Amino acid sequence: MILKAIIEDREYSLDVPEAVIAQGEDYFARLDADMDQGWQMSREWVQHPNPVERCQIVADKLLTALENENHKLGMLMAGYLLSRMPNLDTVEIDIRGEIQNTQFIDRRSGSSANQ
């Protein structure tokens, strides 16, 4: 599956193999378990991140992976996003330190999801 990641004026096209999505579920479940404990989202502590907030957190991790050229981690983070938002086409990742401003665009409707 292709996931487009937009970071400022750059667009990345991430070709995530179906195997990453299927075989990564144990890893994705551990990510969810970590987030079950609450998460610092920018300046705000979120006690119980909802599904969109969880994807915003993971998108922030995707940003770090892309910046560090960590392709394996990038594929896992993209796989998580696609597994939790099956119709996801594009993620517009906020780089100004406000994780909650990260946007998700649905491939079917073109609508944006955030909180």
Phi and psi restraints in degrees (range 20) as a CNS / XPLOR table:
assign (resid 1 and name C) (resid 2 and name N)
       (resid 2 and name CA) (resid 2 and name C) 1.0 -99.2 20.0 2
assign (resid 2 and name N) (resid 2 and name CA)
       (resid 2 and name C) (resid 3 and name N) 1.0 130.7 20.0 2
assign (resid 2 and name C) (resid 3 and name N)
       (resid 3 and name CA) (resid 3 and name C) 1.0 -121.4 20.0 2
assign (resid 3 and name N) (resid 3 and name CA)
       (resid 3 and name C) (resid 4 and name N) 1.0 125.4 20.0 2
assign (resid 3 and name C) (resid 4 and name N)
       (resid 4 and name CA) (resid 4 and name C) 1.0 -91.9 20.0 2
assign (resid 4 and name N) (resid 4 and name CA)
       (resid 4 and name C) (resid 5 and name N) 1.0 131.8 20.0 2
assign (resid 4 and name C) (resid 5 and name N)
       (resid 5 and name CA) (resid 5 and name C) 1.0 -118.6 20.0 2
assign (resid 5 and name N) (resid 5 and name CA)
       (resid 5 and name C) (resid 6 and name N) 1.0 123.2 20.0 2
assign (resid 5 and name C) (resid 6 and name N)
       (resid 6 and name CA) (resid 6 and name C) 1.0 -107.6 20.0 2
assign (resid 6 and name N) (resid 6 and name CA)
       (resid 6 and name C) (resid 7 and name N) 1.0 123.3 20.0 2
assign (resid 6 and name C) (resid 7 and name N)
       (resid 7 and name CA) (resid 7 and name C) 1.0 -128.8 20.0 2
assign (resid 7 and name N) (resid 7 and name CA)
       (resid 7 and name C) (resid 8 and name N) 1.0 110.4 20.0 2
assign (resid 7 and name C) (resid 8 and name N)
       (resid 8 and name CA) (resid 8 and name C) 1.0 54.4 20.0 2
assign (resid 8 and name N) (resid 8 and name CA)
       (resid 8 and name C) (resid 9 and name N) 1.0 -118.0 20.0 2
assign (resid 8 and name C) (resid 9 and name N)
       (resid 9 and name CA) (resid 9 and name C) 1.0 -102.1 20.0 2
assign (resid 9 and name N) (resid 9 and name CA)
       (resid 9 and name C) (resid 10 and name N) 1.0 11.0 20.0 2
assign (resid 9 and name C) (resid 10 and name N)
       (resid 10 and name CA) (resid 10 and name C) 1.0 -105.7 20.0 2
assign (resid 10 and name N) (resid 10 and name CA)
       (resid 10 and name C) (resid 11 and name N) 1.0 139.8 20.0 2
assign (resid 10 and name C) (resid 11 and name N)
       (resid 11 and name CA) (resid 11 and name C) 1.0 -118.4 20.0 2
assign (resid 11 and name N) (resid 11 and name CA)
       (resid 11 and name C) (resid 12 and name N) 1.0 128.4 20.0 2
assign (resid 11 and name C) (resid 12 and name N)
       (resid 12 and name CA) (resid 12 and name C) 1.0 -107.7 20.0 2
assign (resid 12 and name N) (resid 12 and name CA)
       (resid 12 and name C) (resid 13 and name N) 1.0 137.4 20.0 2
assign (resid 12 and name C) (resid 13 and name N)
       (resid 13 and name CA) (resid 13 and name C) 1.0 -109.5 20.0 2
assign (resid 13 and name N) (resid 13 and name CA)
       (resid 13 and name C) (resid 14 and name N) 1.0 107.3 20.0 2
assign (resid 13 and name C) (resid 14 and name N)
       (resid 14 and name CA) (resid 14 and name C) 1.0 -98.8 20.0 2
assign (resid 14 and name N) (resid 14 and name CA)
       (resid 14 and name C) (resid 15 and name N) 1.0 115.6 20.0 2
assign (resid 14 and name C) (resid 15 and name N)
       (resid 15 and name CA) (resid 15 and name C) 1.0 -91.8 20.0 2
assign (resid 15 and name N) (resid 15 and name CA)
       (resid 15 and name C) (resid 16 and name N) 1.0 97.7 20.0 2
assign (resid 15 and name C) (resid 16 and name N)
       (resid 16 and name CA) (resid 16 and name C) 1.0 -93.8 20.0 2
assign (resid 16 and name N) (resid 16 and name CA)
       (resid 16 and name C) (resid 17 and name N) 1.0 115.4 20.0 2
assign (resid 16 and name C) (resid 17 and name N)
       (resid 17 and name CA) (resid 17 and name C) 1.0 -63.1 20.0 2
assign (resid 17 and name N) (resid 17 and name CA)
       (resid 17 and name C) (resid 18 and name N) 1.0 143.8 20.0 2
assign (resid 17 and name C) (resid 18 and name N)
       (resid 18 and name CA) (resid 18 and name C) 1.0 -54.3 20.0 2
assign (resid 18 and name N) (resid 18 and name CA)
       (resid 18 and name C) (resid 19 and name N) 1.0 -34.1 20.0 2
assign (resid 18 and name C) (resid 19 and name N)
       (resid 19 and name CA) (resid 19 and name C) 1.0 -61.8 20.0 2
assign (resid 19 and name N) (resid 19 and name CA)
       (resid 19 and name C) (resid 20 and name N) 1.0 -35.7 20.0 2
assign (resid 19 and name C) (resid 20 and name N)
       (resid 20 and name CA) (resid 20 and name C) 1.0 -63.1 20.0 2
assign (resid 20 and name N) (resid 20 and name CA)
       (resid 20 and name C) (resid 21 and name N) 1.0 -42.4 20.0 2
assign (resid 20 and name C) (resid 21 and name N)
       (resid 21 and name CA) (resid 21 and name C) 1.0 -66.8 20.0 2
assign (resid 21 and name N) (resid 21 and name CA)
       (resid 21 and name C) (resid 22 and name N) 1.0 -45.9 20.0 2
assign (resid 21 and name C) (resid 22 and name N)
       (resid 22 and name CA) (resid 22 and name C) 1.0 -70.3 20.0 2
assign (resid 22 and name N) (resid 22 and name CA)
       (resid 22 and name C) (resid 23 and name N) 1.0 -47.0 20.0 2
assign (resid 22 and name C) (resid 23 and name N)
       (resid 23 and name CA) (resid 23 and name C) 1.0 -82.1 20.0 2
assign (resid 23 and name N) (resid 23 and name CA)
       (resid 23 and name C) (resid 24 and name N) 1.0 -13.5 20.0 2
assign (resid 23 and name C) (resid 24 and name N)
       (resid 24 and name CA) (resid 24 and name C) 1.0 -86.5 20.0 2
assign (resid 24 and name N) (resid 24 and name CA)
       (resid 24 and name C) (resid 25 and name N) 1.0 0.0 20.0 2
assign (resid 24 and name C) (resid 25 and name N)
       (resid 25 and name CA) (resid 25 and name C) 1.0 -58.8 20.0 2
assign (resid 25 and name N) (resid 25 and name CA)
       (resid 25 and name C) (resid 26 and name N) 1.0 -37.2 20.0 2
assign (resid 25 and name C) (resid 26 and name N)
       (resid 26 and name CA) (resid 26 and name C) 1.0 -61.8 20.0 2
assign (resid 26 and name N) (resid 26 and name CA)
       (resid 26 and name C) (resid 27 and name N) 1.0 -43.0 20.0 2
assign (resid 26 and name C) (resid 27 and name N)
       (resid 27 and name CA) (resid 27 and name C) 1.0 -65.2 20.0 2
assign (resid 27 and name N) (resid 27 and name CA)
       (resid 27 and name C) (resid 28 and name N) 1.0 -42.7 20.0 2
assign (resid 27 and name C) (resid 28 and name N)
       (resid 28 and name CA) (resid 28 and name C) 1.0 -62.5 20.0 2
assign (resid 28 and name N) (resid 28 and name CA)
       (resid 28 and name C) (resid 29 and name N) 1.0 -38.7 20.0 2
assign (resid 28 and name C) (resid 29 and name N)
       (resid 29 and name CA) (resid 29 and name C) 1.0 -64.9 20.0 2
assign (resid 29 and name N) (resid 29 and name CA)
       (resid 29 and name C) (resid 30 and name N) 1.0 -36.3 20.0 2
assign (resid 29 and name C) (resid 30 and name N)
       (resid 30 and name CA) (resid 30 and name C) 1.0 -66.6 20.0 2
assign (resid 30 and name N) (resid 30 and name CA)
       (resid 30 and name C) (resid 31 and name N) 1.0 -39.3 20.0 2
assign (resid 30 and name C) (resid 31 and name N)
       (resid 31 and name CA) (resid 31 and name C) 1.0 -59.1 20.0 2
assign (resid 31 and name N) (resid 31 and name CA)
       (resid 31 and name C) (resid 32 and name N) 1.0 -46.6 20.0 2
assign (resid 31 and name C) (resid 32 and name N)
       (resid 32 and name CA) (resid 32 and name C) 1.0 -60.6 20.0 2
assign (resid 32 and name N) (resid 32 and name CA)
       (resid 32 and name C) (resid 33 and name N) 1.0 -41.7 20.0 2
assign (resid 32 and name C) (resid 33 and name N)
       (resid 33 and name CA) (resid 33 and name C) 1.0 -62.4 20.0 2
assign (resid 33 and name N) (resid 33 and name CA)
       (resid 33 and name C) (resid 34 and name N) 1.0 -40.9 20.0 2
assign (resid 33 and name C) (resid 34 and name N)
       (resid 34 and name CA) (resid 34 and name C) 1.0 -61.2 20.0 2
assign (resid 34 and name N) (resid 34 and name CA)
       (resid 34 and name C) (resid 35 and name N) 1.0 -43.9 20.0 2
assign (resid 34 and name C) (resid 35 and name N)
       (resid 35 and name CA) (resid 35 and name C) 1.0 -71.6 20.0 2
assign (resid 35 and name N) (resid 35 and name CA)
       (resid 35 and name C) (resid 36 and name N) 1.0 -21.9 20.0 2
assign (resid 35 and name C) (resid 36 and name N)
       (resid 36 and name CA) (resid 36 and name C) 1.0 -60.3 20.0 2
assign (resid 36 and name N) (resid 36 and name CA)
       (resid 36 and name C) (resid 37 and name N) 1.0 -22.4 20.0 2
assign (resid 36 and name C) (resid 37 and name N)
       (resid 37 and name CA) (resid 37 and name C) 1.0 -83.4 20.0 2
assign (resid 37 and name N) (resid 37 and name CA)
       (resid 37 and name C) (resid 38 and name N) 1.0 -1.7 20.0 2
assign (resid 37 and name C) (resid 38 and name N)
       (resid 38 and name CA) (resid 38 and name C) 1.0 98.7 20.0 2
assign (resid 38 and name N) (resid 38 and name CA)
       (resid 38 and name C) (resid 39 and name N) 1.0 163.9 20.0 2
assign (resid 38 and name C) (resid 39 and name N)
       (resid 39 and name CA) (resid 39 and name C) 1.0 -153.4 20.0 2
assign (resid 39 and name N) (resid 39 and name CA)
       (resid 39 and name C) (resid 40 and name N) 1.0 143.5 20.0 2
assign (resid 39 and name C) (resid 40 and name N)
       (resid 40 and name CA) (resid 40 and name C) 1.0 -81.9 20.0 2
assign (resid 40 and name N) (resid 40 and name CA)
       (resid 40 and name C) (resid 41 and name N) 1.0 113.5 20.0 2
assign (resid 40 and name C) (resid 41 and name N)
       (resid 41 and name CA) (resid 41 and name C) 1.0 -111.8 20.0 2
assign (resid 41 and name N) (resid 41 and name CA)
       (resid 41 and name C) (resid 42 and name N) 1.0 99.3 20.0 2
assign (resid 41 and name C) (resid 42 and name N)
       (resid 42 and name CA) (resid 42 and name C) 1.0 60.7 20.0 2
assign (resid 42 and name N) (resid 42 and name CA)
       (resid 42 and name C) (resid 43 and name N) 1.0 -120.7 20.0 2
assign (resid 42 and name C) (resid 43 and name N)
       (resid 43 and name CA) (resid 43 and name C) 1.0 -91.5 20.0 2
assign (resid 43 and name N) (resid 43 and name CA)
       (resid 43 and name C) (resid 44 and name N) 1.0 -0.8 20.0 2
assign (resid 43 and name C) (resid 44 and name N)
       (resid 44 and name CA) (resid 44 and name C) 1.0 -113.7 20.0 2
assign (resid 44 and name N) (resid 44 and name CA)
       (resid 44 and name C) (resid 45 and name N) 1.0 134.5 20.0 2
assign (resid 44 and name C) (resid 45 and name N)
       (resid 45 and name CA) (resid 45 and name C) 1.0 -87.0 20.0 2
assign (resid 45 and name N) (resid 45 and name CA)
       (resid 45 and name C) (resid 46 and name N) 1.0 124.8 20.0 2
assign (resid 45 and name C) (resid 46 and name N)
       (resid 46 and name CA) (resid 46 and name C) 1.0 -108.6 20.0 2
assign (resid 46 and name N) (resid 46 and name CA)
       (resid 46 and name C) (resid 47 and name N) 1.0 112.3 20.0 2
assign (resid 46 and name C) (resid 47 and name N)
       (resid 47 and name CA) (resid 47 and name C) 1.0 -65.8 20.0 2
assign (resid 47 and name N) (resid 47 and name CA)
       (resid 47 and name C) (resid 48 and name N) 1.0 -43.3 20.0 2
assign (resid 47 and name C) (resid 48 and name N)
       (resid 48 and name CA) (resid 48 and name C) 1.0 -132.3 20.0 2
assign (resid 48 and name N) (resid 48 and name CA)
       (resid 48 and name C) (resid 49 and name N) 1.0 85.3 20.0 2
assign (resid 48 and name C) (resid 49 and name N)
       (resid 49 and name CA) (resid 49 and name C) 1.0 -59.2 20.0 2
assign (resid 49 and name N) (resid 49 and name CA)
       (resid 49 and name C) (resid 50 and name N) 1.0 132.6 20.0 2
assign (resid 49 and name C) (resid 50 and name N)
       (resid 50 and name CA) (resid 50 and name C) 1.0 -79.7 20.0 2
assign (resid 50 and name N) (resid 50 and name CA)
       (resid 50 and name C) (resid 51 and name N) 1.0 175.7 20.0 2
assign (resid 50 and name C) (resid 51 and name N)
       (resid 51 and name CA) (resid 51 and name C) 1.0 -57.2 20.0 2
assign (resid 51 and name N) (resid 51 and name CA)
       (resid 51 and name C) (resid 52 and name N) 1.0 -39.3 20.0 2
assign (resid 51 and name C) (resid 52 and name N)
       (resid 52 and name CA) (resid 52 and name C) 1.0 -69.5 20.0 2
assign (resid 52 and name N) (resid 52 and name CA)
       (resid 52 and name C) (resid 53 and name N) 1.0 -42.1 20.0 2
assign (resid 52 and name C) (resid 53 and name N)
       (resid 53 and name CA) (resid 53 and name C) 1.0 -61.8 20.0 2
assign (resid 53 and name N) (resid 53 and name CA)
       (resid 53 and name C) (resid 54 and name N) 1.0 -38.1 20.0 2
assign (resid 53 and name C) (resid 54 and name N)
       (resid 54 and name CA) (resid 54 and name C) 1.0 -61.0 20.0 2
assign (resid 54 and name N) (resid 54 and name CA)
       (resid 54 and name C) (resid 55 and name N) 1.0 -41.9 20.0 2
assign (resid 54 and name C) (resid 55 and name N)
       (resid 55 and name CA) (resid 55 and name C) 1.0 -68.9 20.0 2
assign (resid 55 and name N) (resid 55 and name CA)
       (resid 55 and name C) (resid 56 and name N) 1.0 -33.2 20.0 2
assign (resid 55 and name C) (resid 56 and name N)
       (resid 56 and name CA) (resid 56 and name C) 1.0 -65.7 20.0 2
assign (resid 56 and name N) (resid 56 and name CA)
       (resid 56 and name C) (resid 57 and name N) 1.0 -40.3 20.0 2
assign (resid 56 and name C) (resid 57 and name N)
       (resid 57 and name CA) (resid 57 and name C) 1.0 -61.5 20.0 2
assign (resid 57 and name N) (resid 57 and name CA)
       (resid 57 and name C) (resid 58 and name N) 1.0 -47.0 20.0 2
assign (resid 57 and name C) (resid 58 and name N)
       (resid 58 and name CA) (resid 58 and name C) 1.0 -67.6 20.0 2
assign (resid 58 and name N) (resid 58 and name CA)
       (resid 58 and name C) (resid 59 and name N) 1.0 -35.8 20.0 2
assign (resid 58 and name C) (resid 59 and name N)
       (resid 59 and name CA) (resid 59 and name C) 1.0 -61.4 20.0 2
assign (resid 59 and name N) (resid 59 and name CA)
       (resid 59 and name C) (resid 60 and name N) 1.0 -36.2 20.0 2
assign (resid 59 and name C) (resid 60 and name N)
       (resid 60 and name CA) (resid 60 and name C) 1.0 -64.6 20.0 2
assign (resid 60 and name N) (resid 60 and name CA)
       (resid 60 and name C) (resid 61 and name N) 1.0 -38.3 20.0 2
assign (resid 60 and name C) (resid 61 and name N)
       (resid 61 and name CA) (resid 61 and name C) 1.0 -67.0 20.0 2
assign (resid 61 and name N) (resid 61 and name CA)
       (resid 61 and name C) (resid 62 and name N) 1.0 -35.7 20.0 2
assign (resid 61 and name C) (resid 62 and name N)
       (resid 62 and name CA) (resid 62 and name C) 1.0 -62.1 20.0 2
assign (resid 62 and name N) (resid 62 and name CA)
       (resid 62 and name C) (resid 63 and name N) 1.0 -43.2 20.0 2
assign (resid 62 and name C) (resid 63 and name N)
       (resid 63 and name CA) (resid 63 and name C) 1.0 -56.4 20.0 2
assign (resid 63 and name N) (resid 63 and name CA)
       (resid 63 and name C) (resid 64 and name N) 1.0 -48.0 20.0 2
assign (resid 63 and name C) (resid 64 and name N)
       (resid 64 and name CA) (resid 64 and name C) 1.0 -61.4 20.0 2
assign (resid 64 and name N) (resid 64 and name CA)
       (resid 64 and name C) (resid 65 and name N) 1.0 -42.5 20.0 2
assign (resid 64 and name C) (resid 65 and name N)
       (resid 65 and name CA) (resid 65 and name C) 1.0 -62.4 20.0 2
assign (resid 65 and name N) (resid 65 and name CA)
       (resid 65 and name C) (resid 66 and name N) 1.0 -43.4 20.0 2
assign (resid 65 and name C) (resid 66 and name N)
       (resid 66 and name CA) (resid 66 and name C) 1.0 -65.6 20.0 2
assign (resid 66 and name N) (resid 66 and name CA)
       (resid 66 and name C) (resid 67 and name N) 1.0 -42.3 20.0 2
assign (resid 66 and name C) (resid 67 and name N)
       (resid 67 and name CA) (resid 67 and name C) 1.0 -62.2 20.0 2
assign (resid 67 and name N) (resid 67 and name CA)
       (resid 67 and name C) (resid 68 and name N) 1.0 -35.9 20.0 2
assign (resid 67 and name C) (resid 68 and name N)
       (resid 68 and name CA) (resid 68 and name C) 1.0 -91.4 20.0 2
assign (resid 68 and name N) (resid 68 and name CA)
       (resid 68 and name C) (resid 69 and name N) 1.0 3.4 20.0 2
assign (resid 68 and name C) (resid 69 and name N)
       (resid 69 and name CA) (resid 69 and name C) 1.0 55.0 20.0 2
assign (resid 69 and name N) (resid 69 and name CA)
       (resid 69 and name C) (resid 70 and name N) 1.0 37.4 20.0 2
assign (resid 69 and name C) (resid 70 and name N)
       (resid 70 and name CA) (resid 70 and name C) 1.0 -93.1 20.0 2
assign (resid 70 and name N) (resid 70 and name CA)
       (resid 70 and name C) (resid 71 and name N) 1.0 88.7 20.0 2
assign (resid 70 and name C) (resid 71 and name N)
       (resid 71 and name CA) (resid 71 and name C) 1.0 -66.8 20.0 2
assign (resid 71 and name N) (resid 71 and name CA)
       (resid 71 and name C) (resid 72 and name N) 1.0 -36.6 20.0 2
assign (resid 71 and name C) (resid 72 and name N)
       (resid 72 and name CA) (resid 72 and name C) 1.0 -64.6 20.0 2
assign (resid 72 and name N) (resid 72 and name CA)
       (resid 72 and name C) (resid 73 and name N) 1.0 -48.7 20.0 2
assign (resid 72 and name C) (resid 73 and name N)
       (resid 73 and name CA) (resid 73 and name C) 1.0 -64.2 20.0 2
assign (resid 73 and name N) (resid 73 and name CA)
       (resid 73 and name C) (resid 74 and name N) 1.0 -38.3 20.0 2
assign (resid 73 and name C) (resid 74 and name N)
       (resid 74 and name CA) (resid 74 and name C) 1.0 -60.2 20.0 2
assign (resid 74 and name N) (resid 74 and name CA)
       (resid 74 and name C) (resid 75 and name N) 1.0 -43.0 20.0 2
assign (resid 74 and name C) (resid 75 and name N)
       (resid 75 and name CA) (resid 75 and name C) 1.0 -64.8 20.0 2
assign (resid 75 and name N) (resid 75 and name CA)
       (resid 75 and name C) (resid 76 and name N) 1.0 -40.5 20.0 2
assign (resid 75 and name C) (resid 76 and name N)
       (resid 76 and name CA) (resid 76 and name C) 1.0 -64.8 20.0 2
assign (resid 76 and name N) (resid 76 and name CA)
       (resid 76 and name C) (resid 77 and name N) 1.0 -42.7 20.0 2
assign (resid 76 and name C) (resid 77 and name N)
       (resid 77 and name CA) (resid 77 and name C) 1.0 -66.9 20.0 2
assign (resid 77 and name N) (resid 77 and name CA)
       (resid 77 and name C) (resid 78 and name N) 1.0 -41.1 20.0 2
assign (resid 77 and name C) (resid 78 and name N)
       (resid 78 and name CA) (resid 78 and name C) 1.0 -64.3 20.0 2
assign (resid 78 and name N) (resid 78 and name CA)
       (resid 78 and name C) (resid 79 and name N) 1.0 -39.3 20.0 2
assign (resid 78 and name C) (resid 79 and name N)
       (resid 79 and name CA) (resid 79 and name C) 1.0 -61.8 20.0 2
assign (resid 79 and name N) (resid 79 and name CA)
       (resid 79 and name C) (resid 80 and name N) 1.0 -41.0 20.0 2
assign (resid 79 and name C) (resid 80 and name N)
       (resid 80 and name CA) (resid 80 and name C) 1.0 -59.9 20.0 2
assign (resid 80 and name N) (resid 80 and name CA)
       (resid 80 and name C) (resid 81 and name N) 1.0 -49.1 20.0 2
assign (resid 80 and name C) (resid 81 and name N)
       (resid 81 and name CA) (resid 81 and name C) 1.0 -58.3 20.0 2
assign (resid 81 and name N) (resid 81 and name CA)
       (resid 81 and name C) (resid 82 and name N) 1.0 -45.1 20.0 2
assign (resid 81 and name C) (resid 82 and name N)
       (resid 82 and name CA) (resid 82 and name C) 1.0 -69.0 20.0 2
assign (resid 82 and name N) (resid 82 and name CA)
       (resid 82 and name C) (resid 83 and name N) 1.0 -31.1 20.0 2
assign (resid 82 and name C) (resid 83 and name N)
       (resid 83 and name CA) (resid 83 and name C) 1.0 -73.4 20.0 2
assign (resid 83 and name N) (resid 83 and name CA)
       (resid 83 and name C) (resid 84 and name N) 1.0 -32.3 20.0 2
assign (resid 83 and name C) (resid 84 and name N)
       (resid 84 and name CA) (resid 84 and name C) 1.0 -91.0 20.0 2
assign (resid 84 and name N) (resid 84 and name CA)
       (resid 84 and name C) (resid 85 and name N) 1.0 -22.3 20.0 2
assign (resid 84 and name C) (resid 85 and name N)
       (resid 85 and name CA) (resid 85 and name C) 1.0 -131.0 20.0 2
assign (resid 85 and name N) (resid 85 and name CA)
       (resid 85 and name C) (resid 86 and name N) 1.0 78.8 20.0 2
assign (resid 85 and name C) (resid 86 and name N)
       (resid 86 and name CA) (resid 86 and name C) 1.0 -58.0 20.0 2
assign (resid 86 and name N) (resid 86 and name CA)
       (resid 86 and name C) (resid 87 and name N) 1.0 -24.4 20.0 2
assign (resid 86 and name C) (resid 87 and name N)
       (resid 87 and name CA) (resid 87 and name C) 1.0 -99.9 20.0 2
assign (resid 87 and name N) (resid 87 and name CA)
       (resid 87 and name C) (resid 88 and name N) 1.0 15.3 20.0 2
assign (resid 87 and name C) (resid 88 and name N)
       (resid 88 and name CA) (resid 88 and name C) 1.0 -67.9 20.0 2
assign (resid 88 and name N) (resid 88 and name CA)
       (resid 88 and name C) (resid 89 and name N) 1.0 131.1 20.0 2
assign (resid 88 and name C) (resid 89 and name N)
       (resid 89 and name CA) (resid 89 and name C) 1.0 -106.4 20.0 2
assign (resid 89 and name N) (resid 89 and name CA)
       (resid 89 and name C) (resid 90 and name N) 1.0 -49.1 20.0 2
assign (resid 89 and name C) (resid 90 and name N)
       (resid 90 and name CA) (resid 90 and name C) 1.0 -138.4 20.0 2
assign (resid 90 and name N) (resid 90 and name CA)
       (resid 90 and name C) (resid 91 and name N) 1.0 141.0 20.0 2
assign (resid 90 and name C) (resid 91 and name N)
       (resid 91 and name CA) (resid 91 and name C) 1.0 -118.4 20.0 2
assign (resid 91 and name N) (resid 91 and name CA)
       (resid 91 and name C) (resid 92 and name N) 1.0 125.2 20.0 2
assign (resid 91 and name C) (resid 92 and name N)
       (resid 92 and name CA) (resid 92 and name C) 1.0 -102.2 20.0 2
assign (resid 92 and name N) (resid 92 and name CA)
       (resid 92 and name C) (resid 93 and name N) 1.0 105.1 20.0 2
assign (resid 92 and name C) (resid 93 and name N)
       (resid 93 and name CA) (resid 93 and name C) 1.0 -89.3 20.0 2
assign (resid 93 and name N) (resid 93 and name CA)
       (resid 93 and name C) (resid 94 and name N) 1.0 125.8 20.0 2
assign (resid 93 and name C) (resid 94 and name N)
       (resid 94 and name CA) (resid 94 and name C) 1.0 -72.9 20.0 2
assign (resid 94 and name N) (resid 94 and name CA)
       (resid 94 and name C) (resid 95 and name N) 1.0 133.8 20.0 2
assign (resid 94 and name C) (resid 95 and name N)
       (resid 95 and name CA) (resid 95 and name C) 1.0 -112.2 20.0 2
assign (resid 95 and name N) (resid 95 and name CA)
       (resid 95 and name C) (resid 96 and name N) 1.0 5.2 20.0 2
assign (resid 95 and name C) (resid 96 and name N)
       (resid 96 and name CA) (resid 96 and name C) 1.0 -94.9 20.0 2
assign (resid 96 and name N) (resid 96 and name CA)
       (resid 96 and name C) (resid 97 and name N) 1.0 14.4 20.0 2
assign (resid 96 and name C) (resid 97 and name N)
       (resid 97 and name CA) (resid 97 and name C) 1.0 88.0 20.0 2
assign (resid 97 and name N) (resid 97 and name CA)
       (resid 97 and name C) (resid 98 and name N) 1.0 9.8 20.0 2
assign (resid 97 and name C) (resid 98 and name N)
       (resid 98 and name CA) (resid 98 and name C) 1.0 -115.5 20.0 2
assign (resid 98 and name N) (resid 98 and name CA)
       (resid 98 and name C) (resid 99 and name N) 1.0 86.8 20.0 2
assign (resid 98 and name C) (resid 99 and name N)
       (resid 99 and name CA) (resid 99 and name C) 1.0 -53.3 20.0 2
assign (resid 99 and name N) (resid 99 and name CA)
       (resid 99 and name C) (resid 100 and name N) 1.0 -36.3 20.0 2
assign (resid 99 and name C) (resid 100 and name N)
       (resid 100 and name CA) (resid 100 and name C) 1.0 -65.0 20.0 2
assign (resid 100 and name N) (resid 100 and name CA)
       (resid 100 and name C) (resid 101 and name N) 1.0 -14.0 20.0 2
assign (resid 100 and name C) (resid 101 and name N)
       (resid 101 and name CA) (resid 101 and name C) 1.0 -87.3 20.0 2
assign (resid 101 and name N) (resid 101 and name CA)
       (resid 101 and name C) (resid 102 and name N) 1.0 -3.9 20.0 2
assign (resid 101 and name C) (resid 102 and name N)
       (resid 102 and name CA) (resid 102 and name C) 1.0 -65.4 20.0 2
assign (resid 102 and name N) (resid 102 and name CA)
       (resid 102 and name C) (resid 103 and name N) 1.0 134.9 20.0 2
assign (resid 102 and name C) (resid 103 and name N)
       (resid 103 and name CA) (resid 103 and name C) 1.0 -115.4 20.0 2
assign (resid 103 and name N) (resid 103 and name CA)
       (resid 103 and name C) (resid 104 and name N) 1.0 148.6 20.0 2
assign (resid 103 and name C) (resid 104 and name N)
       (resid 104 and name CA) (resid 104 and name C) 1.0 -122.0 20.0 2
assign (resid 104 and name N) (resid 104 and name CA)
       (resid 104 and name C) (resid 105 and name N) 1.0 133.2 20.0 2
assign (resid 104 and name C) (resid 105 and name N)
       (resid 105 and name CA) (resid 105 and name C) 1.0 -115.2 20.0 2
assign (resid 105 and name N) (resid 105 and name CA)
       (resid 105 and name C) (resid 106 and name N) 1.0 125.8 20.0 2
assign (resid 105 and name C) (resid 106 and name N)
       (resid 106 and name CA) (resid 106 and name C) 1.0 -77.3 20.0 2
assign (resid 106 and name N) (resid 106 and name CA)
       (resid 106 and name C) (resid 107 and name N) 1.0 136.4 20.0 2
assign (resid 106 and name C) (resid 107 and name N)
       (resid 107 and name CA) (resid 107 and name C) 1.0 -72.1 20.0 2
assign (resid 107 and name N) (resid 107 and name CA)
       (resid 107 and name C) (resid 108 and name N) 1.0 -25.2 20.0 2
assign (resid 107 and name C) (resid 108 and name N)
       (resid 108 and name CA) (resid 108 and name C) 1.0 -82.6 20.0 2
assign (resid 108 and name N) (resid 108 and name CA)
       (resid 108 and name C) (resid 109 and name N) 1.0 -49.4 20.0 2
assign (resid 108 and name C) (resid 109 and name N)
       (resid 109 and name CA) (resid 109 and name C) 1.0 -100.9 20.0 2
assign (resid 109 and name N) (resid 109 and name CA)
       (resid 109 and name C) (resid 110 and name N) 1.0 -17.7 20.0 2
assign (resid 109 and name C) (resid 110 and name N)
       (resid 110 and name CA) (resid 110 and name C) 1.0 75.1 20.0 2
assign (resid 110 and name N) (resid 110 and name CA)
       (resid 110 and name C) (resid 111 and name N) 1.0 4.9 20.0 2
assign (resid 110 and name C) (resid 111 and name N)
       (resid 111 and name CA) (resid 111 and name C) 1.0 -78.9 20.0 2
assign (resid 111 and name N) (resid 111 and name CA)
       (resid 111 and name C) (resid 112 and name N) 1.0 156.0 20.0 2
assign (resid 111 and name C) (resid 112 and name N)
       (resid 112 and name CA) (resid 112 and name C) 1.0 -100.2 20.0 2
assign (resid 112 and name N) (resid 112 and name CA)
       (resid 112 and name C) (resid 113 and name N) 1.0 141.0 20.0 2
assign (resid 112 and name C) (resid 113 and name N)
       (resid 113 and name CA) (resid 113 and name C) 1.0 -122.4 20.0 2
assign (resid 113 and name N) (resid 113 and name CA)
       (resid 113 and name C) (resid 114 and name N) 1.0 128.7 20.0 2
assign (resid 113 and name C) (resid 114 and name N)
       (resid 114 and name CA) (resid 114 and name C) 1.0 -156.4 20.0 2
assign (resid 114 and name N) (resid 114 and name CA)
       (resid 114 and name C) (resid 115 and name N) 1.0 133.6 20.0 2
